[in-house]
Amino acid sequence: MEWTAWFDAPEYEFARQVLQRGTATLYFVAFLSSLNQFPALLGERGLLPVPVYLEGFNRLGRPSLFRWRYSDRLLRTVCWSGMAIAATLVAGLPQLGPPWVPLLAFLALWLLYMSIVNVGQTFYSFGWEILLLEAGFTVGFLGSDQIPPPRTILILLAWLVFRLEFGAGLIKIRGGSEWRDLTALYYHHETQPMPGPLSRQAHLLPKAWHRLEVLGNHFAQLVVPFFLFAPQPLASAAAGIIIFTQLWLVASGNFAWLNWMAIILAFAAVSDPVAHAVVPALPLDWHAASAGAGSGAGSGAASGVGSQAPVPWLVVVTVATVFLVVLSYRPIENLFSHHQLMNASFNRWQLVNTYGAFGTVTKRRIEIVVAGTLEEEPGDDAEWREYGFKGKPGDIRRLPRQFAPYHLRLDWLMWFLPLRTVHEEWFYAFLAKLLEADRPMLRLLRYDPFDGERPRWVRASSYLYRFTTRAEFRATGQRWNRTLLYVAIPPSRLPPER
């Protein structure tokens, strides 16, 4: 059985530690985000209540623990359970046992979070949801510290990074002309869904730099991913380029855990010798370093006697590998399609998906500003007080905050309103909650201008926002200039019977 030694990749132990602990950390953040926001947005009294959604739920469709019954209490139990399991994986406790222990832990995270995503409707329709699900399922098969990392799973994780990066690159080349004429970054930092503290500074960089940014993006997404499958140290160098470009996106924006997930997954191509060369404090031989601490993974993986993993585990990993390879047919077909899908899943388990983002870049930033008044009959001189959101731009003097990898779901959906229509069911429900001074909903905002008192009227106005120049900022202290375009939803109030 010497040939089975190929399945062992003992030189990727650092990669396994980053992949498992990093993915578990993002699961913890995802469950925390759901714990804090799901009840107000989708709970029993939410904007899009899950109980109502379940009345038309296809019970033969995508699986969810809530398919038979939903309650806010059950949702919180799922979130707390997910956070507890994720915390043990971050601490490395399941990894100390047999290989099936971390596998079961990651499968539990996958199933619990998939239960939330599959009833989350528009508030969970983001590409990083299915990315987290696929990553969690796959990294579980990396096993525990008692055995070397399985090589086939590392290759599949590199394949996931390839689909994430190359798919996004193709979407851009096939999308708006701004990516082909290198002008996309003239607008992106200003118009992205949720700017960060450095977004304005990034936007104000010279246009020549922005053109280099686009060229660098095309290189990182259309060329570099192929080298993830090259021999070392080329594969590690490719991963390093991806990590560097993703860190720039982390610094200049707020894309929930999308960029962090890409960074973590890229480590699947980083070998221990390369990691040790870059950071000498990292062990060159992880198994030798941990042998005195009781690790069951000896140094015999290179002894020529075959795989150090138990035969049953080899069978499980082989079956999982074949399963994921078979599911890769549709994503490969999609990459070559002229009608390439973006952030789509081809199976009910949301595995081996297709990814991509920003096929076109918005040229103008339109913000929907929500305000209320206590006036009995608001006239032209009525005092309108604006509600403050945590992440989306509002106050023209306020420095945008960094929230990623935490996902502010309400703020993200507010960004989509002017791109689609303000006449969304959930948005009218949101305005009604403001008129009721609904406490769970108000907790999702940065501030309530009425301190818990019910406004008599609310309205939604459309504004054009743009970053101020350096000279404008010095003169006014404003980080944004804004211009009123029109009143998108005129003053509205609750019906008298309410």
C-alpha positions as CSV (number, residue, x, y, z in Angstrom):
1,M,0.0,0.0,0.0
2,E,3.0,2.3,-0.4
3,W,1.1,4.2,-3.2
4,T,-1.3,5.5,-0.6
5,A,1.4,7.7,0.9
6,W,0.6,10.2,-1.8
7,F,-2.7,11.0,0.0
8,D,-0.7,12.3,3.0
9,A,0.4,15.9,2.9
10,P,2.4,16.4,6.1
11,E,4.1,19.5,4.7
12,Y,0.7,21.3,4.8
13,E,0.1,21.2,8.6
14,F,0.2,25.0,9.0
15,A,-2.3,25.3,6.1
16,R,-4.7,22.9,7.9
17,Q,-4.4,24.9,11.1
18,V,-5.3,28.1,9.3
19,L,-8.1,26.5,7.2
20,Q,-9.9,24.9,10.1
21,R,-9.5,27.5,12.8
22,G,-10.0,30.4,10.4
23,T,-13.2,28.9,8.9
24,A,-14.5,28.1,12.3
25,T,-13.9,31.7,13.3
26,L,-16.0,33.0,10.4
27,Y,-18.7,30.5,11.3
28,F,-18.7,32.0,14.8
29,V,-19.1,35.5,13.3
30,A,-21.9,34.3,11.0
31,F,-23.9,32.7,13.8
32,L,-23.3,35.8,16.0
33,S,-24.6,38.0,13.1
34,S,-27.7,35.8,12.9
35,L,-28.3,35.8,16.6
36,N,-28.3,39.6,16.7
37,Q,-30.2,40.3,13.6
38,F,-32.3,37.4,12.4
39,P,-35.2,37.7,14.9
40,A,-35.8,41.4,14.0
41,L,-35.5,40.8,10.2
42,L,-37.0,37.4,9.7
43,G,-38.3,36.2,13.1
44,E,-41.8,35.7,14.2
45,R,-42.5,39.4,14.1
46,G,-39.8,40.2,11.6
47,L,-39.9,42.1,8.3
48,L,-40.2,38.9,6.3
49,P,-41.4,36.4,8.9
50,V,-40.1,32.9,8.4
51,P,-43.4,31.3,9.6
52,V,-45.2,33.0,6.7
53,Y,-42.4,31.9,4.3
54,L,-42.6,28.3,5.5
55,E,-46.3,28.1,4.5
56,G,-45.1,28.0,0.9
57,F,-41.8,26.3,1.6
58,N,-41.0,23.3,-0.7
59,R,-40.3,20.6,1.8
60,L,-38.5,18.6,-0.9
61,G,-36.2,21.5,-1.6
62,R,-33.2,22.8,0.3
63,P,-32.9,21.3,3.8
64,S,-33.5,23.3,7.0
65,L,-34.2,22.4,10.6
66,F,-36.9,25.0,10.4
67,R,-38.9,23.4,7.6
68,W,-41.5,21.9,10.0
69,R,-41.5,24.6,12.7
70,Y,-39.8,28.0,13.3
71,S,-39.6,29.9,16.5
72,D,-37.2,32.7,17.6
73,R,-36.3,30.5,20.6
74,L,-35.2,27.7,18.3
75,L,-33.3,30.1,16.1
76,R,-31.4,31.3,19.1
77,T,-30.7,27.7,20.1
78,V,-29.2,27.0,16.7
79,C,-27.1,30.1,16.8
80,W,-25.7,29.5,20.3
81,S,-25.0,25.8,19.4
82,G,-23.2,26.9,16.2
83,M,-21.1,29.4,18.2
84,A,-20.2,26.9,20.8
85,I,-19.1,24.3,18.3
86,A,-17.1,26.9,16.3
87,A,-15.4,28.1,19.5
88,T,-14.1,24.6,20.2
89,L,-12.7,24.3,16.7
90,V,-11.0,27.7,17.0
91,A,-9.4,26.5,20.2
92,G,-8.4,23.3,18.4
93,L,-10.1,20.9,20.8
94,P,-11.8,18.5,18.3
95,Q,-8.6,18.4,16.3
96,L,-6.9,16.6,19.3
97,G,-9.1,13.6,18.8
98,P,-9.6,11.1,16.0
99,P,-10.1,12.5,12.5
100,W,-13.9,12.0,12.5
101,V,-14.3,14.4,15.5
102,P,-13.5,17.6,13.7
103,L,-15.4,16.3,10.6
104,L,-18.6,15.9,12.7
105,A,-18.1,19.3,14.2
106,F,-17.8,21.0,10.8
107,L,-20.7,19.0,9.3
108,A,-22.8,20.3,12.3
109,L,-21.8,23.9,11.5
110,W,-22.6,23.3,7.9
111,L,-26.1,21.9,8.6
112,L,-26.9,24.4,11.3
113,Y,-26.0,27.4,9.2
114,M,-27.6,26.0,6.0
115,S,-30.8,25.8,8.0
116,I,-30.6,29.5,8.6
117,V,-29.6,30.4,5.0
118,N,-32.3,28.3,3.4
119,V,-35.0,30.3,5.2
120,G,-33.2,33.7,5.2
121,Q,-34.8,34.9,1.9
122,T,-33.4,38.1,0.5
123,F,-31.4,38.9,3.7
124,Y,-29.3,35.8,3.1
125,S,-29.0,35.9,-0.7
126,F,-25.3,36.8,-0.7
127,G,-22.5,34.9,-2.3
128,W,-20.5,34.6,0.9
129,E,-23.2,32.5,2.5
130,I,-22.8,29.6,0.1
131,L,-19.0,30.2,0.1
132,L,-19.0,29.6,3.9
133,L,-21.2,26.6,3.6
134,E,-19.0,25.0,0.9
135,A,-15.8,25.8,2.8
136,G,-17.1,24.4,6.1
137,F,-18.1,21.1,4.5
138,T,-14.8,20.7,2.7
139,V,-12.4,21.7,5.5
140,G,-14.0,19.1,7.8
141,F,-12.4,16.4,5.7
142,L,-8.9,17.7,6.6
143,G,-9.2,15.5,9.7
144,S,-7.4,16.0,13.0
145,D,-3.9,16.5,14.2
146,Q,-3.5,12.7,14.6
147,I,-3.1,12.2,10.8
148,P,-1.4,14.2,8.0
149,P,-3.7,16.5,6.0
150,P,-5.3,14.7,3.0
151,R,-3.8,15.9,-0.2
152,T,-7.0,15.5,-2.3
153,I,-8.9,17.8,0.1
154,L,-6.2,20.5,-0.1
155,I,-6.5,20.3,-3.9
156,L,-10.3,20.7,-3.7
157,L,-9.8,23.7,-1.5
158,A,-7.4,25.2,-4.1
159,W,-10.1,24.4,-6.7
160,L,-12.6,26.4,-4.5
161,V,-10.2,29.4,-4.5
162,F,-9.8,29.0,-8.2
163,R,-13.6,29.2,-8.8
164,L,-13.9,32.1,-6.4
165,E,-11.1,34.2,-8.1
166,F,-11.3,33.1,-11.7
167,G,-15.1,33.2,-11.7
168,A,-14.9,36.8,-10.4
169,G,-12.4,37.7,-13.0
170,L,-14.5,36.3,-15.9
171,I,-17.6,38.1,-14.6
172,K,-15.7,41.4,-14.8
173,I,-14.2,40.8,-18.3
174,R,-17.7,39.8,-19.6
175,G,-19.4,42.5,-17.7
176,G,-19.2,46.3,-17.8
177,S,-16.8,48.1,-20.2
178,E,-15.3,49.9,-17.2
179,W,-13.3,46.7,-16.4
180,R,-12.0,46.5,-19.9
181,D,-11.1,50.2,-20.3
182,L,-9.5,50.1,-16.8
183,T,-11.8,52.8,-15.3
184,A,-13.7,50.6,-12.8
185,L,-11.8,51.8,-9.8
186,Y,-12.5,55.4,-10.7
187,Y,-15.9,54.7,-9.1
188,H,-15.7,51.5,-7.0
189,H,-14.3,52.9,-3.7
190,E,-17.0,55.5,-3.6
191,T,-20.0,53.5,-4.8
192,Q,-19.3,50.1,-3.1
193,P,-22.1,48.8,-0.8
194,M,-20.5,49.8,2.5
195,P,-17.4,52.0,2.5
196,G,-14.8,51.6,5.3
197,P,-12.6,54.1,7.1
198,L,-10.0,54.1,4.3
199,S,-12.4,54.0,1.3
200,R,-12.4,57.8,0.8
201,Q,-8.6,57.9,0.8
202,A,-8.5,55.1,-1.7
203,H,-11.0,56.9,-3.9
204,L,-8.8,60.0,-3.9
205,L,-5.7,58.3,-5.1
206,P,-4.6,59.3,-8.7
207,K,-6.5,57.8,-11.6
208,A,-3.2,56.3,-12.9
209,W,-3.1,54.3,-9.6
210,H,-6.7,53.2,-10.1
211,R,-5.9,51.9,-13.6
212,L,-3.0,49.9,-12.1
213,E,-5.4,48.5,-9.5
214,V,-7.7,47.2,-12.3
215,L,-4.7,45.6,-14.1
216,G,-3.5,44.1,-10.9
217,N,-7.0,42.7,-10.2
218,H,-7.2,41.1,-13.7
219,F,-3.7,39.5,-13.1
220,A,-4.7,38.3,-9.6
221,Q,-8.0,36.8,-10.8
222,L,-7.4,35.6,-14.3
223,V,-3.8,34.5,-14.3
224,V,-2.6,33.8,-10.7
225,P,-5.3,31.2,-9.8
226,F,-3.8,28.7,-12.3
227,F,-0.6,28.7,-10.4
228,L,-2.3,27.4,-7.2
229,F,-1.9,23.9,-8.8
230,A,1.8,24.5,-9.7
231,P,4.7,22.9,-7.8
232,Q,6.1,24.7,-4.8
233,P,7.1,27.4,-4.2
234,L,5.0,28.7,-7.2
235,A,1.7,27.6,-5.5
236,S,2.6,29.4,-2.3
237,A,3.6,32.5,-4.3
238,A,0.2,32.5,-6.1
239,A,-1.5,32.1,-2.7
240,G,0.5,35.1,-1.4
241,I,-0.6,37.3,-4.3
242,I,-4.2,36.4,-3.7
243,I,-3.9,37.0,0.1
244,F,-2.2,40.4,-0.6
245,T,-5.0,41.6,-3.0
246,Q,-7.7,40.4,-0.6
247,L,-6.1,42.3,2.3
248,W,-6.3,45.5,0.2
249,L,-10.0,44.8,-0.3
250,V,-10.3,44.3,3.5
251,A,-8.6,47.6,4.1
252,S,-10.7,49.6,1.6
253,G,-14.2,48.1,2.1
254,N,-16.7,46.1,4.1
255,F,-17.6,42.9,2.3
256,A,-18.6,40.8,5.4
257,W,-16.5,37.7,5.5
258,L,-16.0,37.3,1.7
259,N,-12.4,38.6,1.6
260,W,-11.4,36.9,4.9
261,M,-12.8,33.6,3.6
262,A,-10.7,34.0,0.4
263,I,-7.6,34.7,2.5
264,I,-8.1,31.7,4.7
265,L,-8.8,29.4,1.7
266,A,-5.7,30.6,-0.1
267,F,-3.6,29.0,2.6
268,A,-4.5,25.6,1.2
269,A,-1.7,26.2,-1.3
270,V,0.9,27.4,1.3
271,S,3.4,24.7,2.3
272,D,5.2,24.5,5.6
273,P,8.7,25.1,4.2
274,V,7.5,28.3,2.5
275,A,5.6,29.5,5.6
276,H,8.7,28.8,7.7
277,A,10.9,30.7,5.2
278,V,8.6,33.8,5.4
279,V,8.0,33.5,9.2
280,P,10.9,31.6,10.8
281,A,8.9,31.3,14.1
282,L,6.6,28.9,12.4
283,P,7.7,25.2,12.9
284,L,9.2,23.5,9.8
285,D,8.0,20.1,11.0
286,W,4.7,20.6,12.9
287,H,4.4,16.9,13.8
288,A,7.9,16.8,15.4
289,A,7.2,20.0,17.3
290,S,3.9,18.6,18.7
291,A,5.1,15.0,19.3
292,G,6.0,15.8,22.9
293,A,2.6,17.3,23.5
294,G,0.9,14.0,22.7
295,S,0.0,14.4,19.0
296,G,-0.7,11.1,17.4
297,A,0.6,12.1,14.0
298,G,4.2,10.9,13.9
299,S,6.8,11.6,11.4
300,G,6.3,8.3,9.5
301,A,4.3,9.8,6.7
302,A,7.5,9.9,4.7
303,S,8.7,6.5,5.7
304,G,7.5,4.9,2.5
305,V,5.1,2.4,4.2
306,G,1.9,4.1,2.9
307,S,-0.6,6.5,4.3
308,Q,-0.5,7.1,8.1
309,A,-4.3,7.6,8.1
310,P,-6.6,4.7,9.1
311,V,-8.1,2.8,6.1
312,P,-11.7,3.8,7.1
313,W,-10.7,7.4,7.0
314,L,-9.0,7.0,3.6
315,V,-12.2,5.6,2.3
316,V,-14.3,8.5,3.7
317,V,-12.0,11.1,2.2
318,T,-11.9,9.3,-1.1
319,V,-15.7,9.1,-1.3
320,A,-15.9,12.8,-0.4
321,T,-13.3,13.7,-3.0
322,V,-15.2,11.8,-5.8
323,F,-18.5,13.3,-4.7
324,L,-17.1,16.9,-4.9
325,V,-15.3,16.2,-8.2
326,V,-18.5,14.9,-9.7
327,L,-20.4,18.1,-8.5
328,S,-17.7,20.2,-10.2
329,Y,-19.2,19.5,-13.7
330,R,-21.8,22.3,-13.6
331,P,-19.5,25.0,-12.2
332,I,-16.9,24.2,-14.9
333,E,-19.6,24.3,-17.6
334,N,-20.7,27.7,-16.1
335,L,-17.2,29.1,-16.4
336,F,-17.2,28.5,-20.1
337,S,-20.8,29.8,-20.6
338,H,-21.4,33.2,-22.3
339,H,-24.3,33.5,-19.8
340,Q,-22.1,32.9,-16.7
341,L,-24.0,32.7,-13.5
342,M,-22.7,34.6,-10.5
343,N,-23.0,33.2,-6.9
344,A,-25.2,30.3,-7.8
345,S,-25.6,26.8,-6.4
346,F,-26.5,23.8,-8.6
347,N,-27.6,21.4,-5.8
348,R,-29.7,21.4,-2.7
349,W,-26.7,21.0,-0.5
350,Q,-25.0,24.2,-1.8
351,L,-21.7,22.5,-2.5
352,V,-19.2,23.2,-5.4
353,N,-20.9,26.5,-6.2
354,T,-20.0,29.2,-8.7
355,Y,-18.9,32.6,-7.5
356,G,-18.2,36.1,-8.8
357,A,-18.8,39.8,-7.9
358,F,-19.0,43.2,-9.4
359,G,-19.5,42.4,-13.0
360,T,-20.5,46.0,-13.4
361,V,-19.6,49.0,-11.2
362,T,-22.1,51.6,-10.2
363,K,-21.1,55.0,-11.3
364,R,-23.1,57.1,-8.9
365,R,-23.9,56.5,-5.2
366,I,-27.6,56.9,-4.4
367,E,-28.6,56.5,-0.8
368,I,-32.1,56.1,0.6
369,V,-32.4,58.3,3.7
370,V,-35.2,57.5,6.1
371,A,-36.6,60.3,8.4
372,G,-39.5,60.8,10.7
373,T,-41.4,63.6,12.2
374,L,-43.7,64.3,15.2
375,E,-45.8,66.9,13.3
376,E,-49.5,66.2,13.1
377,E,-49.6,67.2,9.5
378,P,-46.1,67.7,8.1
379,G,-45.8,70.7,5.8
380,D,-42.9,72.3,4.0
381,D,-41.5,73.6,7.3
382,A,-41.8,70.3,9.2
383,E,-38.9,69.1,11.2
384,W,-37.7,65.8,9.8
385,R,-35.2,63.8,11.9
386,E,-33.1,61.2,10.1
387,Y,-32.5,57.7,11.4
388,G,-28.8,56.6,11.6
389,F,-27.6,53.3,10.3
390,K,-24.5,51.6,11.6
391,G,-22.7,51.0,8.3
392,K,-24.3,52.7,5.4
393,P,-23.5,56.4,4.7
394,G,-25.8,58.9,6.3
395,D,-24.2,61.7,8.4
396,I,-22.0,63.5,5.9
397,R,-19.4,64.2,8.6
398,R,-19.2,60.7,10.0
399,L,-16.1,58.5,9.2
400,P,-17.3,55.1,7.8
401,R,-16.7,52.3,10.3
402,Q,-15.1,48.9,9.7
403,F,-17.5,46.1,10.4
404,A,-16.3,43.2,8.2
405,P,-16.2,40.3,8.7
406,Y,-19.4,41.0,10.7
407,H,-22.4,41.3,8.3
408,L,-24.9,44.2,8.7
409,R,-27.7,42.7,6.7
410,L,-30.2,45.6,6.9
411,D,-27.5,48.1,5.8
412,W,-26.6,46.0,2.8
413,L,-30.2,45.6,1.7
414,M,-30.6,49.4,1.9
415,W,-27.7,49.8,-0.6
416,F,-29.7,47.6,-3.1
417,L,-32.9,49.7,-2.9
418,P,-31.9,52.4,-5.4
419,L,-30.4,49.8,-7.7
420,R,-33.7,47.9,-7.9
421,T,-36.8,49.6,-6.4
422,V,-37.7,51.1,-3.0
423,H,-41.0,49.4,-3.3
424,E,-39.8,46.2,-1.6
425,E,-42.1,44.3,0.7
426,W,-39.5,44.3,3.5
427,F,-38.8,48.0,3.2
428,Y,-42.5,48.9,3.7
429,A,-42.5,46.6,6.7
430,F,-39.3,48.3,8.0
431,L,-41.0,51.8,7.7
432,A,-44.0,50.3,9.7
433,K,-41.7,49.1,12.4
434,L,-40.2,52.6,12.7
435,L,-43.7,54.0,13.1
436,E,-44.3,51.5,15.8
437,A,-41.0,52.3,17.4
438,D,-40.3,48.6,17.4
439,R,-37.5,48.0,19.9
440,P,-35.8,45.0,18.2
441,M,-35.7,46.9,14.9
442,L,-34.4,50.1,16.5
443,R,-31.5,48.1,18.0
444,L,-30.3,47.3,14.5
445,L,-29.8,51.1,13.9
446,R,-27.0,53.3,15.1
447,Y,-29.4,55.8,16.6
448,D,-33.1,56.5,16.9
449,P,-33.7,60.3,16.6
450,F,-36.9,59.9,18.7
451,D,-35.4,58.0,21.7
452,G,-38.0,55.3,21.6
453,E,-41.0,57.6,21.0
454,R,-43.3,56.8,18.0
455,P,-43.0,59.3,15.1
456,R,-46.3,60.2,13.5
457,W,-44.9,60.1,9.9
458,V,-41.9,58.6,8.1
459,R,-40.6,59.1,4.6
460,A,-37.8,57.9,2.4
461,S,-35.8,60.3,0.2
462,S,-33.2,59.6,-2.5
463,Y,-29.9,61.5,-2.2
464,L,-26.8,61.5,-4.4
465,Y,-23.7,61.1,-2.3
466,R,-20.1,61.6,-3.3
467,F,-16.8,61.8,-1.4
468,T,-15.5,65.3,-0.7
469,T,-12.1,66.3,-2.1
470,R,-9.3,67.0,0.3
471,A,-9.8,70.7,-0.1
472,E,-13.6,70.4,0.5
473,F,-12.8,68.3,3.7
474,R,-10.4,70.9,5.0
475,A,-13.0,73.7,4.4
476,T,-16.1,72.0,5.7
477,G,-15.1,68.9,7.8
478,Q,-17.5,66.9,5.6
479,R,-16.5,63.5,4.2
480,W,-19.5,63.4,1.9
481,N,-21.4,65.9,-0.3
482,R,-25.0,65.0,-0.9
483,T,-27.7,66.4,-3.1
484,L,-31.4,65.6,-2.7
485,L,-32.8,64.0,-5.8
486,Y,-36.5,63.3,-4.9
487,V,-38.8,61.9,-2.2
488,A,-38.9,58.2,-3.0
489,I,-41.7,57.3,-0.6
490,P,-43.9,60.3,0.5
491,P,-44.8,60.8,4.2
492,S,-46.6,57.8,5.5
493,R,-48.2,56.8,8.7
494,L,-49.9,53.8,10.3
495,P,-53.6,53.3,9.6
496,P,-55.8,54.8,12.4
497,E,-56.8,51.4,13.6
498,R,-53.2,50.6,14.4
